[in-house]
């Protein structure tokens, strides 16, 4: 007697109430020959979770729902929660907006059954695929540009992937280290493929038009994607450096503008430093150390530590800059640029090791303000190894 293949269909949702019943019905039909379940991981602010519960009562397929009260990691974070809670190692991830046709589920499973792939992705760009559901030419252009950029950044890992940003894919959970995944935003397949050496196969997908709801794509999501792509390819240190470079450019720009207005260069440097210290902290919170914030001290203490360190560093750096101007007779802008480069490594290590260090907890579970004790040497080595050098492409 043949045993039906067990599979969990993971559907991350955000205000998708109108789609739930149709998605469940079409999925049940497509997977009638399989031992399947649907697991909704819901971040909605409407009553999508209640609709999942209502539909589950009469569904022809087992339906479960997890409602998250904190949207940690965005859609990608929801998928990781689903992978952790799935009843089967064989998991299929698909969106809840019906742009991913449930009728393709069996094709994904059939391709995986051939035995030569750990991931089977539904691609809009492989032969037979269709992108009309993207809508406007602008969205199509942005999608293609993002795909080309991503494949260029990971030419080895993504050599056999034409659509690494698709949200419709099958994955063998047993091949993943779920604890190593640090998703930000909605490109979870990119996260999986970049961090894990997996065999990839694809099936063509006709990307459908949206039935209900609105697109989750936005400028903010685009910025999150670019930052996450940089983090994946180069590690935290490079993303920290990118933000530092933006801050340095802003610092120099502010200083140039103020000196052009007749402000003494020392005061111009101080004003530029204060503005960029605050700006850099905001960007680092969002794009560099977002995965470390949960275990670190509170926001106020993180800001205080960062602000204090950067001001102490600036207080030491600006006199050095002034000394270079007066003794080497170089421009104040050049001296500032040189001093910012020297300060970069100290800033990165301090933020990695102190500002975002895991907070120590006492026996009652209270958080101690001080990071866990450790030797300076081990902490430096660990920071360089864990933060600056991962993940790298094999």
C-alpha positions in Angstrom: 0.0 0.0 0.0 1.4 3.4 -1.0 1.8 6.0 1.7 0.7 9.5 0.7 3.5 12.1 0.8 3.2 14.3 3.9 3.5 18.1 3.2 2.7 21.3 5.1 1.6 24.3 3.1 2.8 27.5 5.0 0.8 30.6 4.2 2.0 33.9 5.8 -0.9 36.4 5.8 -1.4 40.0 6.5 -5.0 41.2 6.2 -6.0 38.5 3.7 -9.4 37.6 5.1 -11.2 37.6 1.7 -8.8 35.1 0.2 -8.8 32.4 3.0 -11.8 30.3 1.9 -10.8 30.2 -1.8 -7.2 29.4 -1.0 -8.1 26.5 1.3 -10.6 25.1 -1.2 -8.3 25.2 -4.1 -5.4 23.9 -2.1 -7.5 21.0 -0.8 -8.4 20.0 -4.4 -4.8 20.3 -5.6 -3.4 18.1 -2.8 -6.2 15.6 -2.5 -3.7 12.8 -3.2 -1.3 13.9 -0.5 -1.2 13.8 3.3 -1.4 17.6 3.5 -2.1 20.4 6.0 -2.3 24.2 5.6 -0.6 26.3 8.3 -1.5 30.0 8.3 0.9 32.3 10.1 -1.0 35.5 10.5 0.3 39.0 11.3 -3.0 40.7 10.4 -4.7 43.7 12.1 -8.1 42.6 10.8 -10.0 39.4 11.5 -8.0 37.1 9.2 -7.2 34.8 12.1 -10.9 34.4 12.9 -11.6 33.7 9.3 -9.0 30.9 9.3 -10.6 29.4 12.3 -14.0 29.5 10.7 -12.9 28.0 7.4 -10.9 25.3 9.2 -14.1 23.9 10.9 -15.5 22.7 7.5 -12.3 22.3 5.4 -11.5 19.2 3.5 -7.9 19.4 4.6 -6.5 20.0 8.1 -6.0 23.8 8.6 -4.2 25.4 11.5 -3.5 29.0 12.3 -0.8 30.9 14.3 -1.5 34.5 15.1 1.6 36.6 15.9 1.2 39.6 18.1 4.7 40.9 17.2 5.6 41.1 13.5 9.2 40.0 14.1 11.2 39.7 10.8 8.2 40.6 8.6 6.8 38.0 6.2 10.2 36.1 6.3 9.9 35.8 10.1 6.4 34.4 9.7 7.7 31.8 7.3 10.4 30.7 9.8 7.7 30.4 12.5 5.7 28.2 10.1 8.8 26.1 9.3 9.3 25.5 13.0 5.7 24.6 13.6 5.1 22.5 10.5 3.9 18.9 11.0 6.0 17.7 8.0 9.6 18.2 6.9 8.4 18.8 3.4 7.1 22.3 3.4 5.6 24.6 0.6 5.6 28.3 1.2 3.0 30.4 -0.7 1.4 33.9 -0.4 -2.1 34.3 0.8 -3.2 36.7 -2.0 -3.9 34.0 -4.6 -1.3 35.4 -7.0 0.4 32.0 -6.4 -1.9 29.4 -8.0 -2.6 26.5 -5.7 -3.0 24.3 -8.7 0.9 24.3 -9.0 1.4 22.6 -5.7 1.3 19.1 -7.1 3.9 20.1 -9.8 6.3 21.3 -7.0 5.9 18.0 -5.2 6.3 16.0 -8.4 9.5 17.8 -9.2 10.8 17.2 -5.7 10.0 13.5 -6.0 12.6 13.2 -8.7 15.1 13.3 -5.9 17.7 15.7 -7.1 16.6 18.9 -5.4 16.2 20.3 -1.9 14.3 23.4 -3.0 11.8 23.6 -5.8 10.9 27.2 -6.7 7.9 28.4 -8.8 9.6 30.8 -11.2 8.1 33.6 -13.1 11.1 33.8 -15.4 11.9 30.2 -16.4 10.5 29.0 -19.7 6.7 28.8 -19.5 6.4 31.3 -16.7 4.4 34.5 -16.8 4.8 37.8 -15.0 1.6 39.6 -16.0 0.4 39.5 -12.4 3.1 42.1 -11.6 0.9 44.6 -13.2 2.8 47.7 -14.4 5.9 47.9 -16.5 7.6 49.7 -13.6 7.0 46.8 -11.2 8.2 44.3 -13.8 11.4 46.4 -14.3 12.0 46.7 -10.6 11.5 42.9 -10.1 13.9 42.0 -12.9 16.5 44.5 -11.8 16.3 43.1 -8.2 16.6 39.5 -9.6 19.7 40.4 -11.7 21.3 42.2 -8.8 20.7 39.3 -6.4 22.1 36.7 -8.9 25.1 38.9 -9.5 25.8 39.1 -5.7 25.5 35.3 -5.3 26.7 33.9 -8.7 27.5 30.4 -7.2 24.6 29.8 -4.8 22.0 31.2 -7.3 23.5 29.8 -10.5 20.5 27.6 -11.0 17.9 30.0 -9.8 16.1 32.3 -12.2 13.7 33.8 -9.6 15.4 33.8 -6.1 12.8 36.4 -4.9 9.8 34.2 -5.5 7.5 33.6 -2.5 6.2 30.3 -3.8 8.6 27.4 -3.2 9.0 23.9 -1.7 11.8 23.2 0.8 13.0 20.2 2.7 13.1 21.5 6.3 15.5 18.8 7.4 18.2 20.5 5.2 17.9 23.8 7.0 19.4 25.3 10.1 16.4 27.3 11.2 18.2 29.0 14.0 20.7 30.4 11.4 18.0 32.2 9.4 17.7 35.9 10.2 15.0 37.1 7.8 14.2 40.7 7.3 11.3 41.7 5.0 9.6 39.4 2.5 12.4 37.7 0.5 12.7 34.5 2.6 13.8 32.3 -0.3 16.8 34.5 -0.9 17.7 34.2 2.8 17.5 30.4 2.6 19.5 30.0 -0.6 22.2 32.5 0.5 22.8 30.8 3.9 22.5 27.2 2.9 24.1 25.1 0.1 21.0 23.6 -1.5 20.2 21.9 -4.7 17.7 24.0 -6.6 15.1 23.1 -9.2 12.3 25.2 -10.7 8.9 24.9 -12.3 7.3 27.6 -14.4 4.6 29.7 -12.7 1.9 32.0 -14.2 1.9 34.8 -11.7 -1.8 35.7 -11.2 -3.3 39.1 -10.7 -4.2 40.1 -7.2 -7.8 39.4 -6.2 -8.2 41.2 -2.9 -6.0 43.4 -0.7 -3.1 45.6 -1.7 0.6 44.9 -2.5 3.0 44.8 0.4 5.8 46.2 -1.8 6.9 49.7 -0.8 9.9 52.0 -0.8 10.5 50.9 2.8 10.4 47.2 1.8 12.8 48.0 -1.0 15.2 49.6 1.4 14.9 46.6 3.7 15.6 44.3 0.8 18.8 46.2 -0.3 20.0 46.3 3.3 19.3 42.6 3.8 21.0 41.7 0.5 24.1 43.6 1.6 24.1 41.9 5.0 23.7 38.5 3.4 26.5 39.0 0.9 29.0 40.9 2.9 28.1 40.6 6.6 27.3 43.1 9.2 30.6 44.9 9.1 30.1 45.9 5.4 26.6 47.1 6.1 27.8 49.0 9.1 30.5 50.5 6.8 27.9 51.5 4.2 25.8 53.3 6.8 29.0 54.9 8.2 29.9 56.0 4.7 26.4 57.6 4.3 26.9 59.3 7.7 30.4 60.4 6.7 29.1 62.0 3.5 26.4 63.7 5.4 28.9 64.8 8.0 31.2 66.3 5.3 28.2 67.9 3.6 27.0 69.6 6.7 30.5 70.7 7.6 31.1 72.1 4.1 27.8 74.0 4.1 28.4 75.5 7.5 31.9 76.5 6.8 30.7 78.1 3.6 28.3 80.1 5.7 31.2 81.3 7.8 30.8 78.9 10.8 34.3 78.1 12.3 35.3 74.6 11.2 35.5 73.3 14.8 31.9 74.2 15.4 30.9 72.9 12.0 32.5 69.6 12.8 30.7 69.3 16.1 27.3 70.0 14.6 27.9 67.6 11.7 29.0 64.9 14.2 26.0 65.2 16.4 23.5 65.0 13.5 25.2 62.0 11.9 25.5 60.2 15.3 21.8 60.2 15.7 21.1 59.4 12.1 23.6 56.5 12.1 22.0 55.0 15.2 18.6 55.0 13.6 19.9 53.2 10.5 21.9 50.7 12.5 18.9 49.8 14.6 16.9 49.1 11.5 19.3 47.5 9.1 22.4 46.3 10.9 21.6 45.1 14.4 17.9 44.4 14.1 18.4 40.6 14.7 20.2 41.4 18.0 17.8 43.9 19.5 15.5 41.3 21.1 18.3 40.0 23.4 20.0 43.3 24.0 19.3 46.0 26.5 16.4 48.4 26.0 16.2 51.0 23.3 17.0 53.9 25.7 20.1 52.2 27.0 21.3 51.2 23.6 20.9 54.8 22.4 22.6 56.2 25.5 25.6 53.8 25.1 25.9 54.5 21.4 25.5 58.3 21.7 27.9 58.5 24.6 30.6 56.4 22.9 30.3 58.3 19.6 30.5 61.6 21.4 33.6 60.5 23.4 35.1 59.2 20.1 34.2 62.5 18.4 35.7 64.5 21.4 38.9 62.6 20.9 38.8 62.7 17.1 38.1 66.4 16.5 41.2 67.6 18.4 43.2 65.1 16.4 41.6 66.4 13.2 42.4 70.0 14.3 46.0 69.0 15.0 46.3 67.5 11.5 44.9 70.8 10.0 47.3 73.0 12.0 50.4 70.9 11.7 50.0 69.1 8.3 48.3 72.1 6.7 45.6 69.9 5.0 42.0 70.9 4.5 39.6 70.4 7.4 37.3 68.3 5.2 40.2 65.9 4.3 41.3 65.7 7.9 37.8 64.9 9.0 37.5 62.1 6.4 40.8 60.5 7.5 39.7 60.6 11.1 36.4 59.0 10.3 38.1 56.0 8.6 40.3 55.4 11.6 37.3 55.6 14.0 35.2 53.0 12.0 36.6 49.8 13.5 36.3 51.1 17.0 32.7 52.0 16.5 31.8 48.6 14.9 33.4 46.6 17.7 31.9 48.7 20.4 28.4 48.4 19.0 28.7 44.6 18.3 30.3 43.8 21.7 28.6 46.3 24.0 25.6 48.2 22.7 23.9 45.1 21.2 25.5 42.4 23.5 22.9 40.0 25.0 21.7 41.3 28.3 22.4 39.1 31.3 19.4 37.8 33.3 19.3 37.0 37.0 17.7 34.0 38.5 14.3 35.8 38.6 14.5 36.6 34.9 15.2 40.3 35.3 17.5 41.8 32.8 20.8 43.1 34.0 22.1 46.3 32.4 25.6 44.9 31.9 26.5 42.4 29.2 27.6 38.9 30.0 31.2 38.8 31.3 33.8 37.7 28.8 37.4 38.3 28.1 38.2 41.1 25.7 40.2 38.8 23.4 37.4 36.3 23.0 34.8 39.0 22.4 36.9 40.6 19.7 37.5 37.2 18.0 33.9 36.3 18.3 32.7 39.6 16.9 34.9 39.4 13.9 34.1 35.8 13.2 30.3 35.9 13.9 29.5 39.4 12.6 32.0 40.5 10.0 32.8 37.2 8.3 29.4 35.6 7.9 27.6 34.6 5.8 30.1 34.1 2.9 29.5 32.5 -0.4 31.0 29.0 -0.7 
